[in-house]
Amino acid sequence: MRCRKLVSMAAWLSSSIWIAPAAAQLGIFEDHGDVGRVLHAGSVQFDAAQGTYAIAGNGENMWFASDAFQFVWKKLSGDVTLTADISFIGGGQEAHRKAVLMIRQNLDPDSPYADVARHGDGLTSLQGRDEKGANTSEVQSAINAPARVRIAKRGDWFYMWVAAGGEPLQFSGAAMRIPLRDPFYVGLGVCSHNKDVIEKAVFSNVDLNAAAPAEAPSKLYSTLETVPLSGDRRVVYVSPGRLTAPVWTPDGAAIVFRSETGLRKVPLTGGRLGQRFGFAYSGPDPSLIGSGGPSLDAKLPSDGLRSFYPRLSPDGQQIAFLSGAGDQPGVPEDQEIMLRVLSLKDGKVRVLAKFNGGKGSTPSWSPDSRRLAFVSYPRIP
């Protein structure tokens, strides 16, 4: 009888003890599992011959202050680059199901993280949570449904690269500062965006490079972005060098900005990266449109930050402005700043975006007072 009990106990233990998968089963990664609350367990299948990862994931979402998804990962430190081709399996039930390249502090549902998220409908974003329990924010790419994507960590900054089928990777213009401590988790993930179903995606040609980048001068980019008052940033145009002073056309269909070769115009819907549009412009100086001078400066909050470039919304209800560290003299240049909006009705101030910028990043209201345009200046090592 005692022997039977021992056998029974051994069988129970063998079924209860978690056994780490062999390294060969997960290729370049160490382990996998579900992060957050899921109703259906996810899975990872690594095809060594093809070098592909087929990931099945459940989870209600990866947004706001909590995530739920299947994650295959490796622990690393320092600067990291992760690149992969992504394709979904089947038509799927959710347009916003996500397949991601992720760099995450830990496996808690509310962990700080940055990822490049390829959605089922083609939307591709650099997403991030900059501190534990904070709401997720994003910068949407102008390229829809890229075949290949990359996330790069350089210090505290994260960058997204995208490529259409058969084309080389190009910097998308999206950049975020997300401070993470060493070590952190790097890997691939899938979220179904529906707690009742499982969605699947295949990651191929996966390249994980943990080496520090070669010593080279950093490269300055200018990213023309728009952001609605809801806060989802979107890249309209990105270019090496410096662009400044964006302003909307009266019909709200395009944005004019200064480039090193003069004034240019780009449709709000954007264009292929690197494409430029000529434009004959005879209006006022774009950098001055919406400026209220000292009268608006006096309305800005006294909160220890240095605020500048106030712009009154066309409906007269809100003031958009930029803010940086309070000890910076004058208008900062290429520093971490915030785009904020002050409601004249109740005096409340909201942060719409955090980015590298300052001089030249002048915010500009859309004619309907619902969106803002600005220029950020990512500098990539």
Secondary structure, 3 states (H helix, E strand, C coil): CHHHHHHHHHHHHHHHCCCCCCHHHHCCCCEEEEECCCCCCCEEEEECCCCEEEEEECCCCEECCEECEEEEEEEECCCEEEEEEEEECCCCCCCCCEEEEEEECCCCCCCCEEEEEEECCCCEEEEEECCCCCCCEEEECCCCCCCEEEEEEECCEEEEEEECCCCCCEEEEEEEECCCCCCEEEEEEEECCCCCCCEEEEEEEEEEECCCCCCCCCEEEEEEEEEECCCCEEEEEEEECCCEEEEECCCCCEEEEEECCEEEEEECCCCCCCCCCECCCCCCCHHHCCECCHHHHCCCCCCCCEEEEEEECCCCCEEEEEEECCCCCCCCCCEEEEEEEEECCCCCEEEEEEEEECCCCCCEECCCCCEEEEEECCEEC
